[in-house]
Amino acid sequence: MGKPVRPARRHKTHYIIPVIVAALIVPLVVSGFVWAKKGVTVVVDGRTAYYKTQADTVGELIDEADIVVHRGDVVSPSEDQPLVDASTVVVRHAIAVKIDCGGDILHLNVVGSTVADAIVAAGLDPSLGLRVSPSADTPLTPGMTVVAREVFLRIEKNEVVLPFETVVKKDASLPAGTRTVKTKGVAGKALRVYSVVVTDGEEGVRQFKSQILVSKPVDEVVLAGTKRVSKTSQVSRGTASRSSAPESGRHIVVESSAYTPWDGTCNGMGAITSKLSAYNVPSGWGIVAVDPSVIPLGSKLYVPGYGYAIAADTGGAVNGACIDVCFWTAGESGSYLSAIAWGRHSVQITILP
């Protein structure tokens, strides 16, 4: 009688189970290594690369990718941070540059890409009056020198004098050739505004911007006589006498003219009275305006046709070898006539010893 078949088949199952378990474990181990790799994006100075890595930290990835990092360079996230799948690591290398700021040289390692980054790294604000060379958007290169100059606009206000105009009006009541001031001119004032570009403390060209009126000038009104005067009219010569010429003294030829205390800037009889007293002018003598560099003030003179006089006055138009004789004793109108009659001519005067 033969042995049953079924027990023999059950004995073979004991060997099949380990084979099946082994077949399941091998794929799991292989796939585990695949799962352990991380996909990481690395950006180095703007250039992007993609890595598959099993590195656990950012620093391990830097070493694995042979990325050189020096002191002063920036790594983000930092090298001690854990590395996770799908992360991005940024590395920016510092660039050695020089900043010339008004003659002061700064050596900097700049983490940036343009001149503007270097200016900011130096603690300067490129938006507040800086002139930079090369321009702010220029890419940085190792060893570059950036020149930064402080530039600002200064506004200045200067007070200026506005001269008055002289208006001449004809007056038939005054002798022809005479003039008198009716209204004194008054200068005006204004503020002139200028802009000045200042670079590193040095002023550039001043540019006129505007003018602000403070006070308007007042026109000077001068009356010009038109009344005809007869050549035979009797005129006053002032207080000077018709004494004969002195026998001694220094002779000099001068250009002579005449004036009265009532002329434009002579200040009336008060000024004449003051000069008569100050120079102790003898009674009957006249006053002559001189150029002190030619005839010293206080000199005693003899002027033919006028008489004896003291050099007791000066005048803006009395320059060099010339004199201006004064008439005043016949009053304002009569003295004007005397001055007109005197006119302007050359005369030999005597300076008394």
Summary of the structure (lengths in Angstrom):
residues: 353
radius of gyration: 53.5
end to end distance: 189.2
largest distance: 198.6
contacts: 965
relative contact order: 0.09
helix: 19%
strand: 42%
